[in-house]
Amino acid sequence: MVLLSLWLYVRLVTQRTAYKCASCGNVFQVSTVVNFFTTSSMGKNPDGTYFSAKKLTCPKCGKVTKARVLKRADARAARGSGRLLK
């Protein structure tokens, strides 16, 4: 029951989240499985604020980078592209 609840939560978060490649700036979404099994990390902006990121492979440039997490309205840019990583 607990694992099912956790999986449903991650699925909901995955639908509302997109990632921005640090290398090329491409905005993309990942599957629930990738989102569930990859760890999150924190990064620091030059102005001293922090951001959330995941180490992912960009589907456009193919580089493994710290992809910045974009939420809600920013994630709409990736919707409809059909690009899901496996």
C-alpha positions in Angstrom: 0.0 0.0 0.0 2.8 2.4 0.9 4.7 1.7 -2.4 1.6 2.1 -4.4 1.0 5.5 -2.8 4.6 6.5 -3.4 4.4 5.5 -7.0 1.1 7.5 -7.6 2.7 10.5 -6.0 5.8 10.3 -8.3 3.5 9.8 -11.3 1.6 13.0 -10.4 4.9 14.9 -9.9 6.2 13.6 -13.3 3.2 15.0 -15.1 3.8 18.4 -13.7 7.5 18.5 -14.1 9.9 19.1 -17.0 13.7 19.4 -17.1 16.0 21.9 -18.8 19.3 20.7 -20.1 22.3 22.7 -18.7 24.2 22.2 -21.9 21.8 23.1 -24.8 18.8 24.5 -22.9 16.3 21.9 -24.3 13.2 21.4 -22.2 12.0 17.8 -21.9 10.0 15.4 -19.8 11.0 11.9 -18.5 8.9 8.8 -17.8 7.7 8.0 -14.3 10.2 5.1 -14.1 13.1 7.4 -14.8 11.8 10.0 -12.4 11.3 7.4 -9.6 14.7 5.8 -9.8 17.0 8.8 -10.4 18.1 10.9 -7.4 17.6 14.6 -7.1 20.4 17.0 -6.2 20.8 20.7 -5.4 22.7 23.3 -7.3 23.6 26.9 -6.5 23.0 29.9 -8.7 25.6 32.7 -8.9 23.3 34.9 -6.8 23.3 32.5 -3.9 19.9 30.9 -4.4 19.5 27.1 -4.9 17.8 25.0 -7.5 16.7 21.4 -7.8 18.2 19.2 -10.5 18.6 15.6 -11.7 21.5 14.0 -13.5 19.8 13.1 -16.8 20.7 12.5 -20.5 19.3 15.2 -22.8 17.4 13.7 -25.8 18.5 16.6 -28.0 22.3 16.8 -27.4 22.9 13.4 -25.8 25.0 14.8 -22.9 24.5 13.8 -19.3 24.1 17.0 -17.4 22.5 18.3 -14.2 19.0 19.0 -15.7 17.2 21.8 -13.9 13.7 21.0 -12.6 10.9 23.2 -14.1 7.5 23.0 -12.5 3.9 23.9 -13.5 3.8 26.6 -16.1 7.4 26.0 -17.3 6.6 22.4 -17.8 4.0 23.2 -20.4 6.8 24.0 -22.9 7.7 20.3 -22.9 4.1 19.0 -23.2 3.0 17.7 -26.5 6.5 17.1 -27.7 6.1 13.3 -27.2 9.7 13.1 -25.9 9.9 10.7 -23.0 13.2 9.1 -21.9 13.3 5.4 -21.2 
